[in-house]
Amino acid sequence: MGELEAIKRTSKPHTQKSLVSDLKGLGLREKDIVLVHSSLKSLGWVCGGAVTVIKALQQVVTVEGTLIMPAHSGNLSDPSQWENPPVPESWWEIIKKEMPAFDPEITPTTGLGVIPELFRSFPGVFRSNHPAVSFSGWGRDAREILKEHPLEFSMGEKSPLGRLYDLRAKVLFLGTDYSTSTSFHLAEYSWEDTEIEINGAPVIEEGKRVWKEYRDIKLRDELFQRIGLDWEKENKVEKGWVGSAQGRLFSLTEAVDFARRWR
């Protein structure tokens, strides 16, 4: 969706003030710890774009709260597993040898949209140290949540998602749906039919770039929309308009517990 289309579907400009009001109306509060999934284009025409959205979120939760966003860089992975699009097999070894190593300060996010990409470099934001599925965060508990991120089994109990679960964080959707619900990955580690696979990424180890292979589960995010809709039938999910998009706000901990039982 281009800017002209955003203007056409917006009755009046969305501003930091109006977004703050919308977020509070949805139920977001000062001191909340919240994992945010967002789509800027879904919000309609926002005066100031992604900067305004981030500032509105910060204003609502304040520095006594915590904002966390995915900062995934899925292209830092084994090229033999790439499908959208695939690359020729003759390229694989060159890519594994030459791809720049993950650097939390400069490695861009991929496939997450404008807001998470800007947020990762916002003042006061920290980023966890995982080449493929890092998270970025701002606020009181951000450093504690992101300080350790194991390379193997990267979204399990010892990951930032595990700490968000323990802290009884919330999940906020801004124009997205359950297909983006990263926290459901935490539940996958308890499913009996989970498969283990080997992945790889370029990392810095003892000051040198190396290609590092590691174990993780085979992720099943194609199930997340079904899980989420089933979750909504039985549990409290706050819904309301944020800008021109539907927002959802719910308990990460309770949703993960539901997803664990879902299988």
Sequence and secondary structure as in RCSB ss.txt:
>XXXX:A:sequence
MGELEAIKRTSKPHTQKSLVSDLKGLGLREKDIVLVHSSLKSLGWVCGGAVTVIKALQQVVTVEGTLIMPAHSGN
LSDPSQWENPPVPESWWEIIKKEMPAFDPEITPTTGLGVIPELFRSFPGVFRSNHPAVSFSGWGRDAREILKEHP
LEFSMGEKSPLGRLYDLRAKVLFLGTDYSTSTSFHLAEYSWEDTEIEINGAPVIEEGKRVWKEYRDIKLRDELFQ
RIGLDWEKENKVEKGWVGSAQGRLFSLTEAVDFARRWR
>XXXX:A:secstr
  HHHHHHT SS B HHHHHHHHHHHT  TT EEEEEE GGGG  BTTHHHHHHHHHHHHH TTSEEEEE   TT
SS GGG  SS   GGGHHHHHHHS    TTT    SS HHHHHHTTSTT EE   TTT EEEEETTHHHHHS   
SSSTTSTTSHHHHHHHTT EEEEES  GGG TTHHHHHTT TT  EEEEEEEEEETTEEEEEEEEEE   GGGHH
HHHHHHHHHS  EEEEETTEEEEEEEHHHHHHHHHHH 
